[in-house]
Amino acid sequence: MKKYLSGLVLLVLCITLISRISRVNQNKVKDYSTELRMLGHQILLNAGDPYSKVLPIESTLKNEYILRFEQNWTLNTDTLADITKAIIKEPIGISVFECDANEEVYSFLLQDSKSIIPCIGRKYDPGCYYIKAKFVQDPRRFSNAIVYLPITLLCLGFFTFVFLTKPKSRPEYPVQDNIDHPVSKVKEYSFNHDTLKLYYNDHEISLSTKEAEIVSLFFKSPNTLLERDYLLKTIWEDQGVIVGRSLDVFISKLRKKLVDDPDVRLVAVFGKGYRLEVNGV
């Protein structure tokens, strides 16, 4: 129950965080028109025109803008490229069109410092030109992807862990048939739980303290699987350190002490634990 509650809390936090980041990014949408207007202003200044206007920036498609001018101007290819590099920091494609014919007369693409600019040094006659600027990559989408991807992976990983991994099964505590009796009898064996002594008929079998504790568990629940985790926790938990190999050593010793009756055997169940098998019960 706790893990499902934790998963729900994390889901709510992830949704809240993504929503908040999305609102912040929406408020940080870059105003390309400002940079493009500055680009137009510098073009006119370099053309010797400090007075005419740069007309309102038009937005046609996503990340595509049109820059128009009030008066004719002279297109100088290297000057246009240098101004664009100085003002625009994102990858951008610049195309210059002749107004009347609506035909492209010049274009270049700026992606990085190694971008190749064609036709450097050419100077066109003064005329009516407009510029179409297309930003190659949407920085909003890029920044969102950087932010959302780790959050998405974190949520996905957590939910996979919470909902798809099987919880480690707890050892089943055995049904203890003889728990209310001070002496448990298994065939010709008898074990006194008060004195922790084991007998075969009237003959006492010598047991160490740990051996006696283990025998006590098996004699209370004959023919019942006792899982390793249950045995280790019950016998060794109070010592603070549990060593799995110790259990195997004690089981081996106990087998040698339970050989008088062929109907009683201490057997291993691979990967699970041990069982005191008693034939005829």
N, C-alpha and C positions, 0 to 999 in steps of 0.2 A: 504493500500500500504506500509505503514511504517513497519508493522509487517512482511510482506513478505521480504522486504529488510533486516530487522534485521535477519530473519531466514537464508537468503542466506549468509550474512556476517558471522554468527556463523558457518554455515556449512563449509565455506572456512577455517575459523580459526581452526575448529576441524580437518579437513583433513590435514592442514599444521602441526598442533601440533603432530598428530599421526605419520605422515610421518617423522617428525624430531626425535621423540622419537625412532621410529623404526630404523633409521639410527644410532642413538647413541648406542642403544642396540646391533646392529650388530657389532659396533666397540668394544663393551665390551664383546664379546664372550670369555668365559673362556678357557684358554689353559690348558686342562686336561693333555696333554702329559708332561708338565713340572712337575706337581705334581707326576705323575706316574713314571717319570724318577727318581725323588727324592726318591720315594718309593723303586724303584729297587736298587738305590745306597745304601740306608740304609740296605736293605736286604743283599746285598753282604758284607757290612762292618760288620754286626752282624754275618755273616757266616765266618768271618776271611779272606775275600778276598777284599783287597783294590785296586787291579790292573786290574781285568778283566772288560769288558765293559758291559753296559746295551745297548742292541741292539735298533735300532729305534722303536719307539712306532707305533703299527699298529692300525688303526681304521677300524673295520669291520661293525658294525651296528651303528645306532644312539645311541650315548652315551655309546658305548661299545668299549673297547680297549684291545689290547693284548700286554703284557709285556714279552719280551724274553731276555735271558742272554747268554753271550758268553761262559761261563763255567758252569759246574755243581755246584750246591749249596745244602746246607742242609736245608730242610724245618722244621722250628720250629714253631708250631701253635700259641703259646702265643706271641712269638716275632713278628710274622707277624701281628697278631691282634693289638698289641700295636703300632707298627710302622704305621699301616694304620690309627688308631685313631689319632695319633699325626700329620699326614700329610694331610689326606683327611678330609675335614670338611663337605662335602655333603653326604647324604645317598648313600651308595655304596655296591654293592655285589661283593665279591672276590671269585674266583674259581681258584684252582691250578690244573693244568693238567700235567700228565707225558708225555714227548715229544714223545717217540717211540710209545707207545700204544694209545696215544691221549685220555687217560681216566682221568676223574676227580678223584683226590685223596683227596681233601679237599676243603671246602667252608664255607663261613659265610656271614652274612648280617649285615651291620652297618647302623642303622637308627637314633639312639639317644644314650644317655648315659646309657640307660637300655637295650641295645641290648645284647642278649645272644650269646656268642661265644662257639660253640661246641668243644669238644676234646681238651680243654686247657691242655697244659703240654706234649702233644705228640711230639715226635721228629722222623722225617722220615730219612731214609738213604740218603746220598748224591746222587744226580742224576740230570738228565736233567728235569727241570720243567719250565713251562711257566705259567703266570698268566693272567686270563681273568677278567677284571674289568668292571663292568656295573654300571653306575650312575643311580640311581633309578628315579630321577626327573630332568627334564631339567630346570635349573634355568633361562634360557632365556625365556622359555614359561611362567614360573611362574611370573617373573618380568614384562613381557609384559602384562599379564592378570591383574596384580595389577594396572598398569598404564592405560591400555586401558579401563577397566571396568568403572571407574568413569567418564571418558570422554564420553564414549558411552552412559551411563545413562543420563549424563547432556544433550547431544545432543538430545537423544530420548525424554526426558522430555520437553525440550524447543520446539521441533517440534510438540509434541502432544499439548502443550499449544497454539502454534501459529496457527496450521492448523486445529485442531479438536474442539477447543473451539469456541463457537459462540460469536461474539462481542455483547456487550450489546446494544440493540436497542435504538436509540435515540428517545425521544418523538416526535411524529409527530405534527408539528405546524398546528393548524386548519385553514381551509379556512374561512376567516373573511368576511362575507357577507356585514356587515354594517359599515365597518371601515371608509368609506369616509363620513359618515353622522354624524353630531354632536349629533343627537338624534336617538336612536334605538327604534323601536316600536315592541313589541311582544304581539300580541292580544291587550288587553286593558292596558297593561303596556307600559310605555315609560321611557327611561333612557337617561338623558342628560350627554354626555361624557365630556362636558366642566365643568359643575357645579357638576358632580358626584351625581346627584339627581335622585331618582326613584319615579315614579308616577303611581298610578292606577286610570285611568280616570283623574280627577283633584285633587286627594288626594295624598299628598306627603307621602312616606313611609320612615321613619327615618333609615338611614344607617350609620354605622361607616366607617372610612376611608378604612379599609381592606375589609369590606363588599362591599363597593362601587367599589373597584378595581376588586373584584371577579365578581360582577354583570356585570361590563363593559365588561369583557372577554366573559361571557356567552351570553350577549345580542348582541354582535358583531357576534356570531356564533351559533345561535339557531340550535337545532337538530344535533349538532356536538360534538363528543366525545372529551373532553379536558382531556388529560392524567394528572395523579397526578404530574409527574415530571415537566411537562410543567407549571402547575399551581404554584407549589412550587417555581420553578426557576423564573417565571415572577413576582410573588407577593412578595416573601421573599428574593430573592437573594441579594438585596442591603443591607440587614441587617447582612449579613455574616453568620448567623446561621439559618438553616432551620429545623423546627420542624414539622414533618408530622402530628402529632396529631392536630396542630393548624388549618390546613386546614379542617379536619373533624368537628371541633367545629364550624368554620365559616359557613360551608355548612349546618350544622344542624340549625343554627340561620336563615340562608337565607330561608330555606324551610318554616319556620314558618311565614316569611314575604311575601311569594309568594303563599298564600292560597286563595286569593280572586278570582282567575280565575282557575276553575278546568281543563282547557285545557293547563295550563302551570305547568310543574312539574320539579323539580330539582332531577334527579335520579342518583343513583350510579351504575356504571358498574364494577362488582366485579373484583378486581385485576388490573384494568386499570385506571379508573378515574371517571369523572362525565359528565353528559349531561343535557342540558336544553331542555326537550322535549316539543314541541309545537304541539298540535293536529290541523289538518286542514291546515297545512302549507306545 
